[in-house]
Amino acid sequence: MQIITMYQSFYVSGKIKDVCRYLNELKKTYSTVKELLEHKLQ
């Protein structure tokens, strides 16, 4: 039983890391697109 709980918490923390990485990628993409749009508008 203990191993299953450890595995679950490890799996969840891994998922959280994936979500954080995904959000960081979104932020990078967003700022890149924003810069491109600003250059186009100038």
Secondary structure, DSSP 8 states (H G I E B T S, - for coil): -HHHHHHHHHHHHHHHHHHHHHHHHHHHHHHHHHHHHHHHH-
